[in-house]
């Protein structure tokens, strides 16, 4: 048993330091996870920049509290289990040595949304690893950018298939956010039209957008159009089957609309997915959608301010539906891992993680994740510096 646990602690905006925490004593039902990899998420980038208002406009709107340990996209090995044991998502007892992915959130299980089978991120008293759970609450190890992650009792925990490598399993949480695409396809079909072969546009093909693009490809979409500022991301989008890529810095919204309409017989896209993380792309998403199309807004978790839309021209007369996706479904983790494992030899899924960095380089990891040089950047707390690192 270790006497201390090293972690990269976000002390304040743009201030990350490695600190040592006491090895925790586990409460009943808790699990201690030895972290293999933990990803840098778009939310972590906002926290790094000091953009900390989350769930704006909801009953649990909040400002993050520093210091905290970021990291909620994690894969690791069960190192210790608290008294009374714990089970995985399918009810099987967990054992030391099991390789698992924990959920990013802990629902209360008691509120209206929890009791009525809504997605667990609807919970009115949700606790989030690497976000609301900060270092002021003992034992403080509530983020994946640490050697060990303390999982509270009630945390959904998902067993990783043996054939799924950890460098792919680490973005399971991101793939689980793509359930908005499933809902969009079903919703679009209520107007009529085909049930497959849709034209899908993804605005912003960072890790979240790329996972939506991968999902669309595996679901059998037709045209698959990717828009981003970085050429490296557009190149990866093509590797995953994008039929058209558009650089946002070298094209205007009007030019992009024209190109999308050229590919769709003048109609526009069946489904538009906005994962850019900036609000200015939302009005463009509405204009790119066809009559009866669906816009999935999945990239606006923190409050960066309002944008203007025309409800008549952009939504009502076009019969456009808008789906806001604020998180992942707990029920999507295991299917996402099975889907990734099944398609390892079909798509270059191992290439999504481009950099693995140690805790000491956490600040570099966050900055790197915002550049053209990287796709998915992960922290490897035990010193596994891999490709590009």
N, C-alpha and C positions, 0 to 999 in steps of 0.2 A: 504494500500500500504506500502511495506517495505521501510525502509530508506537505506538499504544496502543489498548486495548480497554476500554471502560467496562462495568461489571457491578454489579448490586445484590447485595452479599455479605451473607449471614446470618452475623453474627459470633458470635451467641449467641441464646438464646431472646428474642424481641421486640426484637432489635437488628439493623437492616438499614442498611447504608451503601453508597453508590456508590463504587467504587474503580476504578482504572485498572491494567490488566495489560499486560505487553509483548505486542505482536503476535507470535503463536507461529510457530515454524518447524515445518513439518509432517513427521512421520515417514512412511515408505512405507505407503501404503494409508489414511492418515488423510484426513479431509475437514473443511474449515472452512466452517461454515454461517453466512451472514449472516441473523440472526434477524429475521423479520417479526413474528410473535407467539409468545408462550409463555404458557401458561395457569397459573393458580393452581389447584392440585389439592388435594384433601382431605389428601393426604400432606403437602403444603407447610404446610397449616394446623396439622397436628400438630407439624411441625418448628418452626414459629413459636412454638407454645405450650410447647415443650420435651418433647413426648411422642415420644421418639426410639428406643424399642426396636422393631425391625422383625424380621419373620420369626421371631417367638417360637416356640419349640418345634421348630425345624428345625435341621439341621446348620449353617446359615449365619445363625443368630440374631446380631444385632448392635445396637450403639448407634451412632447417627450421630456423625460428627466435625464440629465447627465449627472454622473457618469453611467455608462451602460456598455455592455458587451454586445456588439452587433452579431448578426448571423442567424438566419432562420431557415436557410436551405442547407440541410446538414445530413450527412450519412456517417454512421459510426458503429462501434462495437459495444454491446452491453458490457459494462465493466463491473457493475454492482447493482443489486436490487434491494430495495428497502424491505423491512419486515412485512410479512403477509404476501409478498410476491406481487407480480404485475403480469398483465396479459397483452398480447398484440391485438391488432384490430379485428382479428378473426376469432378471438377468444382463447388462443393457445398460450399456455404459460411461457413467459420469456425466461431465457437462460443466459447466464454469463457466457459471452462469446458469440451470441447472435448478432448478425449484421442487420441493422435496421435504419429506417428513415423516420424521424419523429415529425409529427404535425407541427406547423408553424405557430399554432395557437392552442390555447386551453379554454374550452367553453365551460360555462358555469353549470350547465345541465338543468337549470331550474327556471330560467326566464321563459317568456312566452315563445320566443323563437326556438329555443332548445327543446321545449316540450311539444312543439308542433312540427318537428322534422324539417325545419328550414335549414339551409346551408349553415354550417356551424359558425361561420364568420359573421352571421347576423346576430350572434349572441350579444345581449345588452351589457354583459359584464366580462367581455372577452379579455383574456390576458395573452400578450404576444411575446414570444421569444425574440430577443434582440431589439425589442421596441418598448412596450409598456413595462416589461419586466426588467428592472434596472439594478444597479449595484447597491442601491440603498436597501434592498430587501434581501436578507440572508437566504442562502449563502452567496448570492450575487452572481453565480455562474449560470446565467440565463441566456447566454448567446453562444453561437457555434464557433466564434473566433477565440477559442480556448482549447486547452488540452482535454478538458472534460466539460460536458454540458449536463446541468442538473435538470432533469425532467420531472415536473410536478406530478403528483397523483392525478389521474384523470386525463393526462395527455394521450391523445391517440398515437399509437406507435405501430409502424408498418414494417413487416419483415421483407427484406430484399431478396428477390429470387437469386439462387446460387449463380445462375448464368449471367446476371447483370453486373457489369463492372462498376466499381464505386465512382469512377469518373463520369459515368452516365447516371447512376442512381442519385448523385448529388443534385441534379436539377429536376428531380421528381416533383418537388413542390411547384416549380414553375410550370411543368407540364400539367399539373392538376388545376392550374388557374384557367386552362384553355376550355373549360366546360362551357364558357360563353359561346364558343363556336358551335357546340352541339345544340344549344338552345336557339341560336340564330338560324341554323339550318331548319330546325323544326318549325320555327315561327314563320320563316319565309315561305314555307310550303303551305301554310294555311291560306295563302292567297291563290294557290294553284302552282302549276309549273312542275319541272322535274324535281325528283328527290335526290339527285346526285349531279355531279358535273358542274357545280356552281363556279362562278367567277368570284374569287376571294382576293381582296386587296388588304395588305398589311402595311400600316403606316408605322415605321420604326421597327427595324429588325435587329434590335439588341437581343439579349437572351429571351425575354418574354415574347417579343414579336417572332423570333425564330421558332420558338416552341409552338406558337399558333400556326406558323407556316408549315412546320413538320406535321402537325395534327391535320391541317387541311389536306396536305399531300396524302397522308395515310387514309383519310376519309374519302378520297377519290374526287377531289375538286377538279375542275377543268382548267381555266386560266388561273394562274397564281402569280399575283403582281406584288412586288416588294418595293417599298419606298424608304430610303434612309439617306443620311448625310455622308455616311462613311462607305467608301468603295469596298473595303475589306468585308463589311457586313453584307453588302450586295453580292459580292463574289460567293460568300458562303450560302446566301439565299439561293443562288443559281445551283450550287452543289446539291441543295436539297429539293430542286425541282421548280424553282421560280421560272415562269415563262416570260416575264418582263420585269426588269429592274430599272428604277428611276432614281437618280441622285437628286435629293431635294435642294441641294445647294446650286445645282446646275440646271434647274428647271423651275418654272413658275407654277402656282396652283392651277392656272388656266391651261398650261401645257400638259400638266399631269391629267387633268380632267379630259382633255382631248385624247390623250393616249389611251386612257382607260375606255373611253367611248369607242375608239377605233377597234379595240379588242372585243367589244361586246355589242356590236351592231348598233351603236349609238345609244344604248340603254343606260349603261352604268353597271356597277358591280352588284352582284347579288348580296354579298356580305362584305362589309368594310370593318376591319379591326384596327382600332387605334391603341397602340401600345407605346407611343412616343414618350410619354411622361411629361409632355408640355401641353398646356391647354389650347394653344393656337391651332393645333391640328384637328380639333374636334369639328369646327365649322367645315373644314375641307372634307372630313369624313362624310358629313351629311350630303355634301354636293356630289361626292363620288358614287353614292349609292343610287341604284335604279329606283323607279317607282315600285313600291312594295318591297324594297330591300331592307336590310337590317344593318345597323351600326352597333358594334360592340366596343364600348369604351372601357378598356381594361388597364389603362396606364396612368390614371390620375388619382393615386391613393392619398397624396398629401395636397394641401390647399395652396395652389399657386395663383389663385385669382380667377375671376370670371372672364368669359369671352362672349361676344355677341353672335346670336343666330337669328334667322328669320323664321319664326314658327310656321308661317304660311308657306313660303317657298321651299324651305329646307325640310319640313317635316309633314305638315298636314296635307297639302295638295298632292305630295308624292307618296303619301301613306307609308312613310319611313318609320320603322320601329327602332328604338334606342334601348340597348341593354347595358346597364351599368354593372360591371363585375368588380366587386371589392375584395375578392380573395378566392381561395381554392376550396373545393368541396373535400371534406374528409373522405368521402366515399370514392374519390377519384384517384387517390394515391396508388392503391394496389393495381387497379386497371391500367394506370399510366405506366407503372413499372413493367407489367406484363406486356404491354404494347411495345415499350422500348426494347425489352429483351427479345421479343419476337422479330424485331426488325433490325437487329444489330448488323446483319450482313446485307441488308437491303439499302440502308442509308448510312452516311458517315457520322453516326451518332457519337462516336468517341472523339470527334474533332471539335465538338461544341466547347468543351473546356480547353482553353488555349494557354492558360497560365496557372501554375500552382506555386504559391509563395508561402514562406514561413511567417509566423506571427510578427517577427521583428520588422517585416516589410508590409505590414497591414496598410499603412498610409499610402505606400506606393501602389498597393493592390487596388485601392479605391480610385486613385487618380488614373491608373492604367485602364481600369474598367470603363472609363469615360472617353477613351481615345480610339482612333482607327486601328490601333495595334492589337486590340484584343476583342474576343467575344465574351466567353464566360471566364471570369477570374475567380479562383477559389483560394482560401487559406488552408494550408496543410500544417496544423499545429505541431506535428511531430517531425517537421523538417523535410517533407517530401517536395523538393523543388523539381518540377517537371518541365515539360515543353514550354519554351519561351521564357522560363523563369531564370 
